[in-house]
Amino acid sequence: MIYLDNAATSFPKPSSVYESVMKAMKVYGANPGRGSHAMAIEGARIIYETRELLADLFNLDDPLRVIFTFNATDSLNMAIKGILKRGDHVVTTEMEHNSVLRPIKELEKSGVENTIVKCGTDGSINVYDLEKAIRDNTKLIVTTHVSNLTGTIFPAEEIGKVCRAYKIPYLLDASQSAGVLTIDMKKYNISFLAVPGHKGLLGPQGTGALLINSDIEVKQLKEGGTGSQSASLDHPNFYPDKLEAGTHNLPGIAGLNAGLKYILKRGTESIYSHEKNLLDIFITELKKNPKIKIYGPESIEDRIGVVPINIEGMDSSEVANILDREYGIAVRPGLHCAPLAHKAIGTEKLGAVRFGVGPFNKKKDIMAAVKALKELAG
């Protein structure tokens, strides 16, 4: 199998990730923070070390403001619903995933207003349009860092400057960029950063984090056991316990720990350079066939290794099925949980076949995909 669905979940992972998950299950798989025995202490150590690794990767001062979640959707819901209340206004964009748009639309029912800023046909955002959408009651700006459909890189640092000027918190969805692009929470003025563990961070599914670089209090969405203040019936009001009720996904976090160490050792610059080189080859070759339509920015510098395409006269699901069945190539067709993004680029009725390049793909994988698509296009 040639795996080119890394925008959904990265595969394969470094061998250390699998080993770390199994070690957690077999050697110290007790309940971290819930006991004083050696196994519980080792589990708690791994969890805290992983907070440190995430804080280091994204330049956050306090590891205790790294909140573990089950995925980026969990992180985004936690921030959006934990910050906004009746009478508030939030600004977001057409290129967002449903994990941003659906929580925001749900909050309409409780009196939270929103503005969804239109984007270009290449998936790009005009920062001035974002700024024009700000109102007196705007309490949050939420954008993706990289579109999960077109691979378009948003100017996060520029958006952060606008947020600083208007004193509005900035929530960045780094689902496609974490582990690939350099993200500096302090430099970019990112108040809240949502990341999945299972994509570019190379961890297992069922892991993610919300990093908090703000004094704005995030209201918890659930209460329960935290291993702290157990004598009190009131939920703790300090991070990370406030937002981490219940038992942690220790095996998953142990795997994420190993994925983060791999990234920090290899470097995001190296990973991005590798993926960009493969992306360049892929797009250059596909442009030679007029029956293959490529969506997204023209310049390689404005995108990462996420490429949606369509073949003239063929349904996107049909293309993906043939690639899987006859060529052993894994991709994702359809609307990619981003209906407004598809509308922006004109594929809301067609959908698209999305290719996602990862850190372990090789040139031969890309050339095999190119050959298959050219044969299908005729």
Buried (B, 14 or more C-beta within 10 A) or exposed (E): EBBBBBBBBBBEBBEBBBEBBBBBEEEBBBBBBBBEEEBBBBBBEBBBBBBBBBBEBBBBEEBBBBBBBBBBBBBBBBBBBBBBEEEBBBBBBBBBBBBBBBBBEEBEEEEBBBBBBBBBEBBBBBBEBBBEBBEEEBBBBBBBBBBBBBBBBBBBEBBBBBBEEEEBBBBBBBBBBBBBBBBBBEEBBBBBBBBBBBBBBBBBBBBBBBBBBBEEEBEBEEEEBBBBEEEEEEBBEEBBBBBBBEBBBBBBBBBBBBBBBBBEEBEBEEBBEBBBBBBEBBBEBBEEBEBBBBBBBEEBEBBBBBBBBBBEEBBBEBBBEBBBEEBEBBBBBBBBBBBBBBBBBEBEEBBBBBBBBBBBBEEEBBBBBBEBBBEBBE
